[in-house]
């Protein structure tokens, strides 16, 4: 499993940003290898978001983002947000019930 982490700083219309983001989430959630996603908003900076998405593997995520449909849907974000994306893998975990 890999986790896609994307820091987005909104510099345009927030409603338009969410419209495009929802369209992207709809597309991505139907792709092979997609598991789940969530969006976090920075408490002190309402223009900063972190998007998290879990995928079976990096190849599944890369196939989805390279698709023509994804490329069409993501174009609108260019003027609305700056992005800092990356794929990460778990190297350590902690929490209640974990050893």
Buried (B, 14 or more C-beta within 10 A) or exposed (E): EBBBBBBBBBEBEEEBBBEBBEBBBEBBEEBEBBEEBEBEEEEEEEBBBBBBBBBEEBEBBBBBBEBEEBEEBBEBBEEBBEBEEEBEEEEEEEEEEEE
